[in-house]
Amino acid sequence: MTVRERLVLLGHPVSHSLSPAMHAVALAAAGIPLRYEPVDIPPSELRATLHALRASMTAGNITIPHKVRAMELMDECSVLARRVGAINTFWRERDGRMAGDNTDVEGFDKFVVGFLGARPASTRVAIIGAGGAAAAVLAALLEWPEATATVHSRNPAGAHDLCARFFDVAEPASMSDGRLSLADIVVNATPVGLAADTHPVALEALKGDAVVLDLVYRREETSWVREARARGHRASDGLPMLLHQGVAAFERWFGVRPDPAPMWRALTVAAGRA
């Protein structure tokens, strides 16, 4: 097992994160005497913070809004992270190099398989947003048989650039594009709904049997997910994805894969859903 001296979560904000709850359980089960520390840092301080963390055998997670910029500050990243263009997991190697990976891809794939019971095939996916989270979703879709996606964003240039990197599965689209109503799965890959009961897209715009997946999670679920379920959609927030990306990240940090069951129990308790 790799020995670490510090374990952190870097983001802005981080007070909403439930990651400390699940990692506390995993660390205790592995007999690792560390605390998973949320560290709220604005973008202007990211470079200096990562530089300071090189002084010890530190590892951790990167969350909104630092995933893209943090990748640029790593000494090396996995091929998958480079394809996504963002990292959510990092660690210091013994020689002092900082390495990054993206476990959101695995997290999203396992989230969907667990929720639907199988990996979707011949599925039309509409993704709301064109940032690092959307890129992770598209990277997962590359492994789904005959999946296609439209990327709906209020930033047309960002959607175009993202789809150019995933041209084999994705096409850019506006927020009002009619293909939104044809999607079998609709994914919110923006922060909309994190701090308020706002919706990334009107549920009236979706077909009646569309699966609604919100990568945002809150202690009481998001308004979008609650209303979608009330309308008869199969819907879930991002709490299961948080679990699965966390399990994969823990393995990157320490070289051992934790048991996800107690981590999930800790998450549901922390979210008030137990």
C-alpha angles and dihedrals in degrees: 000000000000113000116230129190099197138015120198145172114217118199147111108263109015103157091097094055120119092189093101090062096055095040092050088060093045093048092049092049090052093047092241112152097215137112122222102234124204108215117191109208129165118231091258090065100044097095094048092045094052090046091053091049090061088076092078140029092274129164134172152124134293120213140171125358100008106059097101098038093045091058089057090054096054123099091221137003135189120265088248093053090050090052091050092043093222141071132213097178131054140167141177116247121220091256091057098258118136114228130194138197139172115237092167088087093059089039094056094044093051090044092056095042090050094047098044098031095239142033107276120247130201088005129160111218127192114201120197109210136027105226135101095297091053090050090053090053091051091049089055091049090060087074095048113096111254095342120162130190142197118206112214116195142155085225104069093182091053092049091049093050093047093049090048087062092048098034091143092069110011142068127185119245140175124248089256096046111134092227087078088074091053097054120118091201126028117196126193105212096169131088090247109131096025097106103016141027093262123134125227091216134001112267089218087070093062128083115255098252098042116131110236117211122179116193087198115089131193133177091258097032121255123290089240092058094044093050093044090054091048088055091054101262121136099244140173138172124226100271094106090049089052089056097049096045088048093053090051092046092052089055091052092051100045107017093241128096114231126221106263096204098076090040090056092048089052091051094050091048092048089049092050092243100113 
